[in-house]
Each structure stands twice: as C-alpha cells, then as structure tokens.
Amino acid sequence: MIPGVLMYRALFAFINMHGVEGEVTVAMNNAIQASLIILFIALGVAIPNVFFRRIISPCG
C-alpha cells in the first residue's frame, strides 16, 4: 500500500529500458498499480469526509 516503491520500480524500468516488450509491461504494470493506489487513498479520505460533513453540519 505504499506507492513510492512501485513508482520507483516503474521509473527505474523506464530508465533502463532497452526496447524489450517485457520491460515495458513491467514498467507500465508498476506505474498503473501505483497510480491506482494513490487514487484510492485519495478517495478513501475524501468520500467519508463528504458524508460526515453532511451528518455533522447543522440543518439550519
């Protein structure tokens, strides 16, 4: 659940790429996984915040 390791591996694979399709697949896989983790961490923080603000806020 730490996207930094996956981002490092993705960037390292892109930098050391020598035109092999397997390296592109590994790099893209790591980049997509890291991006999805970042997205879902942000959603996991934002969505409950929206619901609790509606519950806690006064109705007046």
Summary of the structure (lengths in Angstrom):
residues: 60
radius of gyration: 18.3
end to end distance: 40.8
largest distance: 63.5
contacts: 131
relative contact order: 0.14
helix: 82%
strand: 0%
